[in-house]
Amino acid sequence: MPRRRGLRPQLLAAVVRSMATLAFRPMSRLVSIVEPSGAIYRMLLVFAARKQSLFSLVWRDQLDFLEPAYAIDQALTSECVSSVSTDAWPGTRLMGHKATVNFYKLSPSATELLTGPGRLFAWRAPQLPEDLAFYVAPDRPWFGSIAHEGDAFLYADAIDVAEVFANVPGLELATG
């Protein structure tokens, strides 16, 4: 994926400084949830948009993506605020590989595009970019996912978890 220019140098600097630590937040601050799909997934996206969240999608360098993934990249071009080459993002740390993490504004058109797959864990290579995450600030995720592992989680130190559950009826805690 091509690198994109950030809107502000300080925004990009904050992202770069934070990426090394995002994957290693203590587990006690994470609240695991069941994959949201259908109406629950759409409500999560609406909630994220109301919070004026940024979001990210991941393009792992060692993977070959299919045309639908490139169509997503093209559709989100105007919403991209920064792009970082890294080995870490919320919930993930690669060993010996890199990925491009693109950060986007969650505009109405971006929200509509994210609705398309109909469920969180559809964000998986090679069909789509991976690991949808939402942020209260570029260095502060409030939601992360690892689609190919079936993991989704809230960062309790970044968002009021009760507020998320109140605004996304049907969202469930993961057990076991």
N, C-alpha and C positions, 0 to 999 in steps of 0.2 A: 504494500500500500504506500502511496506517496505521502511524504511528510507534509504537514500543513503548518502554515504560520499561525501563531497564537494571536489573540486580540491584543494582549498586553504582555510585555516581557515579564512582569512580576507574576502574572498568572502562570505562565509556563514555568518559571523558576519555582513557584510553590508546588506545582505538580511534580516536577523532577525531584525536589527535595523530599517529597512525601512518598513517592512510589516505593522506595526501598522498605518503608515501614508498614505500608498498607496490608501486606500479606501476613504480617506477624502480630496483629493486634491480639491481645490475650483472649482465649476462648470464653472466659467468663463474661466478656462484654458482648458476646454474640447470642442472638436468639434465633434458633433454627426454625424454619417454617416449611410447611408442605408446599409443593409446587402450586402456585396459583395458575389457574387456567380458566378459559371462558370468561364469564362475567366478573369473576374475582380478579383475574389478571387485568381486565379492562379497568376495574375500580382502583387497582394498585397504580396503574398508569395515570389515571385521573388525579389520584391523591398526589403522586409525585409532581405532576404538572402544577397543581395548586400550591405546592411547597416551593415552586420555582426552582426545582432541582436541575442540576446538570446531570448528564448521564454519560456512560462510557460503554464502548463495545471494543472487543479485542480481536486483533488479527495476528495470529501466531505465524512467525516467519517461516517455520518449517512445514506449514500446511499449504496445500493447493486448494483455493476456494473456487466454487462454481459460480456461474453467471448470476443467480439470485443474490449472492453476497455482494457482487460488484454493483448490482442495481441498487442495493441498500446504500452502499458507499456513495454512489452518484446522487441518490435522492437526498442524502444528508449533507452534501458538500457545503451548502450555505449555512448550516447549523453548527459546523465544526469550529470550535474555539481554540483547540490545541491538540497536538499529537505528540506522543512520547514513545521512544523506543526503550523498552525496559524488560526485565525478567520477572517483575512482580506487579500485581494488581490485587484488588480485594479478594482474599481467599486463596490466592495462587502465588507460588514462587517456582519458576522454571529453573532447571539445572542444565546449563550448557546451551540454552536457546534464548532467543529474544522474541518479543512481540511488539506490535505497534498498538498502543492504547489511544484511541481517539475519544476526545471529550466533546460533547455536544450540548447546545441549548435545547431544552425540552419545550420546543414551540408546539403550537397546535398541529402543524403538519408532521413534526417528528413524532408526536404522541400518536397520531393516526397511523403512521408507518410502523411504530412499535406494536400497535394493536394487531397488525396483519397476521403474524404467526399464531395468535390465539392462545399461546401458553408460554410460560417462562423458559422451560427447558428446550424449546424449539431453537433457541439462539445457540446453535451448534455448527461447527465446521463439518463438512465443507459447504453446506447449503447456505449458511448465514455466518456472520461474525459471532463471536462467543461472549459469554459471561457479562450480560447486562448488569450494570450497577448504577446506583443513584447517589448523588452527593449533595450535602448542604453547602459545601465549599470544595474547591478543587482538591484539597488535601484531606477531606473529611467525608468518607462515604457513610451513608446511613442504611444502604441496602447493597448486598452483593450476592452473586450467584456463580456457581461452577456447573454449567449445564451438563457437561458430559459425565459428571459424577452425581448429578441429581441433588445438588446442595443449594439451598437458598437461606439467607440469614439477614437479620437486622442488626445494626450496631447500636446497642442500647446506650452507649455513651454519646451518640450523635443525634438521636431522635427519641422522642417520647414513644415508646413501644405501645403504650395504651392508646395513644392518639392514632397510630397506624391501624390497630385492630378496630377501633371505633369507626374509622373512616373506610375500612375495607372489610365489610361484613363477609363472613365466610372464610376469611384467612385463618389458617389453622397452624398451631404449634406442631412442630415435628416431634415425634416421640421415638425413643429407642436409639 
